[in-house]
Amino acid sequence: MERYESGLVSPGQIDSLLKLRLVLLFAEYPWLRMSVAAAQQRLRESPWAITDALDELASAGLLSRVECCGQPMYRLTTVPEQRLRLERLARSFDDPQRRDEIYDLVRATHQERRFRDMGMARMGMTGVQEFDTVII
């Protein structure tokens, strides 16, 4: 079976369970446009965590961000290749065995990101987006 999450579940992309939940929500309802407040109400997470997750997903190109009435609104990306990958991930998530594998992969990716963030903080490096291109 082909692994549709490869490349999507990685540090800086889908690297937390919250980001996974958001991406799956947008993949399930591709027409959905949502503000941070609406996402917070739907997912019952802190508004700061949701803001960070939505901004990071938009920066990664998985979501699109537009301003509407003075507040950011988010929707699924319009890039066809990315949309297809996200839709396949959502379909793959429907299989209970694959779902467990995806959860495990996201948890491992989250731990890797936290480890890398701590390492960069110790070296005094903050705000570095590309983890693999750090030269010491």
N, C-alpha and C positions, 0 to 999 in steps of 0.2 A: 504494500500500500504506500502510495506517495505521501511524503510528509509536507503538508502545506504550510506548517508553521515555521519551517526552516527559513531563517532570515528575518521573519517577523518577530519571533520570540528571541530577542537579544538585547543586551544593554543599550539603552537609548531608543529602543523601539517598544515592544510590549515586554516590559520587565517587572510588572507587578500585577497582582490579581485585580486591582482596581482598573488598571489600563485594559486588561483582558475583558473585564466586565463591560467597560465602556465601548470597546471595539465590537464586542459581540452584540451589544445593544444597537449600535449604529448599523452593523451588518444585517441584523434582523429587520430593521426598519430603515432602508436606505434613503427614504424621503425625509427622515426625521431631522429637524434642526432644533438644537437645544442650547439653552444658556446654562451657565454654571449653577444658578439657583434651581433650575428645573432638574438638572442632573443630581444635585444634592438632595432634592426632594424625592426623586425616584430611587436613588441608590443608598440613601441614608448614611452618607460618609461626610466627613468634615468638608466645608467649602474650600479650605486651603488645599487639601489633598486633591480634591476634584479639579480645582483651578490648575494646579501643577500638572496633574495627569493629562488634562485636556490640552494644555499648552505644549507639553512634551510630545503628545501624539500629533498635534498640528505641526510642530517643528520637524517631526520625523516624516511628515508627508502622508500620514495615515488618515488624518482628518483635515478638513478645511476650516479656516476661521474667517468669519466676516463680521463686520460691525453692523449692528442693527439697533437703532434707537439708543445709541450711546453705550451699548454693552456688547461684548463678544458673543457670537452665536457659532456653534460648531455643527458640522455635518460630516458625513462620510466623504472621503476624498473623491474628486472627479477624475483622477488619473485612472484610466481603464485597467492597467496592469495591477495597480495596487488594490483597486476595488475587487478584481477577480481573486486575488490572493486572499483578501479578507473574507470574501464570500466562501471560498473553499475552506478557510480555517473554521468558519462558523459551521459549515456542513460537517466537517471533520469532528467538531466539538459535539455534535449530536450523538455520536457513537460513544457509549459509556466507557469502553476501554480506552479509546483515544482521548476522551475527556480527562481521565485520570492521568494519562501520559502528558497531556498538555499542561494540566495543573502542576505536575511534578517539574516539568521543564520551566514553567514560569517561576516557580518557587526557587529553583536552582539559579535562574537568571537574575532574580531579585537579590539573592545572596551574593552573586558575582558582582553585581552593580554596587551593592553596599560595600563590599570588600575593596573594589576599585576606588570608590569615593573616599573611603577612609585612608587608603594609601596616598591618594592625591592630596588630601587634607594634611596629612603628615608631612608631605613634601612642600606644602605651602602653595599648591596649585589648585585654584578654584576656577570654576566656569569653563573647564576644558570639555568640549563636546565630543571630540574624537578620542576615545579611550586608547585605541591601538596605535595612535600616532605620537604618543608622548615620547620625547627624546630626553634622556637624563644626561 
